[in-house]
Amino acid sequence: MAREAAAPGRTAGKASAPSGHHHAGARGGGGDLWSEIMASGGGGGAARIGVVYGRRRAAQEASRPRGAVDVRGVAAGEKRASFEPSKRTSWNRSLSIRGRESILFAPGTKIQPQQNPCRAQKRPPKPGNRVKRTFGGPPDLKKEKAYFEEVDAFELMEESPSPKNFGTWARGMEQNYIVHDLSAILERWKISKLAKFAASRPLFDIMETPVVPSVRSDCSLHDSHRTPEKDRGSRTNPMRRTIPSGLSDKTSIFTSFSELKIKEEPDDSSIPSLSAEAMTAFAQLLLVCNQSAPITLAEAFSTYCLYSSFNEDVHGNSTPGSIVKLGEGTFGEAFRAGSTVCKVVPFDGTSLVNGETQKKTEEVLEEVLLCLTLNNLRADRGDNVKENSCHGFIETKDFWVCQGPYDPSLICAWEDWDAKCCSENDHPNDFSNEQCYIVFVQADGGRDLEKFALIDYNEACSLLVQVTAALAVAESACEFEHRDLHWGNILLDRDETQDKNHTMGFTLQGKNMCTRTFGLNVSIIDFTLSRINTGDAILFLDLSTDPALFEGPKRDKQAETYRKMKQITNDYWEGSFPKTNVVWLIYLVDIVLQKRYSTFTSKDDRELRAFKKRLAKYDSAKDCLTDSFFCDLLLSDEDAQPSTA
Ligand SMILES: Nc1ncnc2c1ncn2[C@@H]1O[C@H](COP(=O)(O)OP(=O)(O)OP(=O)(O)O)[C@@H](O)[C@H]1O
């Protein structure tokens, strides 16, 4: 995670109705396009149905001081617990108490206005976004069919010892992206969540639970959940068949958060019919990864790296060639492997990594769901025309569940990077044989903004319009808020082959548009803090359990932006507040201004300052896109030159 030099920060503007639509007819009737989009009332928000399940990390985690040594690893005989102080001291990298959360929608329940009754007065108005997609109702047989096909495929795979195409050092093949059946994955995940909840309560209790309105009636939400337990029992039995049919009758009972007072470890035997159908998070993760068991990091990387006989370890064993570390974050190490980037994130262990508690399997699974949902915004997979699509989010090509110590080739790449860039992370050489990792295989998005020098004002404009358009599309499609869009999480790639009129296509609420790229391709990464509404569930991170995130230095742009978000959300992180995207856009303009590119004229500076001032008025990235700043940068589809998407 990057840090920003101190400079006067702005206070987030009070939420107000969007005003000043200065986009007075961006080329070729852009005005009409915009008036249609704006008149449609904001488009997207995903179906908001009755809340049936939520979880929250244990509050006691919050009391552990930052950087304090977690001795649980020692008690558990975990190799990696260290009593040395963590290298990580940055306020903004200490995320030890974070936990991804989810709210699941009950099938068949009605869309509810999103409100936290205790704070409803203070919160900005919810945009009237709605998506066409609805959930619940009669059973979706297509989904079930897809599900069982996938289960059958998995069972077949289990019989075969060689899932996927790994395992030979010499293979060195480029792997195409894997097509995931997102709806089947979500369905499975939902069933498991519900079963876990159901298993935590005696059967009679559930059956007698009256159906209550799904809007929470008090603030008990905040103390009604517990940290989900690890799902490692699944290791020996990674696959349990789930039978979705008939579940909806039972699940419709669970419609209130206030009913979710889960106090003990779920007892799987209490409701056999549900728990037997549910898969553990670990088994689900394996299934998403198309694996029957974890593999080693070396095996995963060998899928993407060309074999090189020059890459041998001290024992003469061949190792994957061309692995270079590209960057690091609090949770992950990013390596280039062939033409892909593999982000390696340890999970589920009890030892601290980089001074932080490791993510739990469920959190990893939910981050995977988030990546897949964003992948779904991409338009180039032969799908039908999409209501909202863009290419602004990094493409996740695949995932792997790995286990064992760090591979020597990765340690080598890590040490090379450390020698040059001075890593803030712990040396990865003492992970145990049991350590699990999730490997996110992504497209190579280029260099992050922290390290990238924009050549001129046009490139700065291209950066701003592409990020704004991507956020606007994702807002509309799935109420997406990135919530951590610092300069380490925006990647830029200069494509010398693009001419100056090159454009990048996107679709916002059914309208095809293009952004001018000026030869720059922008990708947004790192969805760890992001909030998304998949239609089945809201996935978010409860940042109220991480007060230190908001205690960064005064006037530090990034620290101020977290504080602005807190102000906007009023610490109600499950809520939809697209204004959080706006404050990151303001941060981005600040970064561009602060970098003081030598080629910027004073007029360019003035333009940017005026734009930044206007941004404070907007309530969402979609609103920001109407600003006059983007007039010459946004084209309607008909006016565009041949574009990338
Ligand atoms: N797909 C990619 N292409 C190129 N570089 C990448 C890619 N993904 C990550 N990186 C590099 O690795 C760095 C860390 O990645 P990322 O931000 O995803 O990790 P993280 O642990 O989630 O970080 P954070 O501390 O912000 O939560 C990035 O800043 C970037 O330099």
The ligand as an ORCA input file, in Angstrom:
! r2SCAN-3c Opt
* xyz 0 1
  N      -2.052     -7.216    -12.278
  C      -0.971     -6.521    -11.928
  N      -0.148     -6.046    -12.885
  C       0.983     -5.360    -12.566
  N       1.351     -5.079    -11.295
  C       0.567     -5.517    -10.287
  C      -0.642     -6.256    -10.553
  N      -1.216     -6.551     -9.373
  C      -0.433     -6.031     -8.419
  N       0.640     -5.395     -8.953
  C       1.710     -4.707     -8.204
  O       1.746     -5.205     -6.872
  C       1.417     -4.173     -5.932
  C       0.610     -4.772     -4.789
  O      -0.582     -5.376     -5.279
  P      -1.961     -5.230     -4.516
  O      -2.231     -3.781     -4.256
  O      -2.996     -5.955     -5.283
  O      -1.615     -5.997     -3.147
  P      -2.345     -5.876     -1.735
  O      -1.628     -6.726     -0.759
  O      -3.794     -6.184     -1.915
  O      -2.137     -4.335     -1.418
  P      -2.786     -3.403     -0.302
  O      -1.736     -3.223      0.742
  O      -3.072     -2.120     -1.045
  O      -4.022     -4.097      0.211
  C       0.700     -3.098     -6.744
  O       0.832     -1.810     -6.186
  C       1.385     -3.209     -8.096
  O       2.606     -2.499     -8.070
*
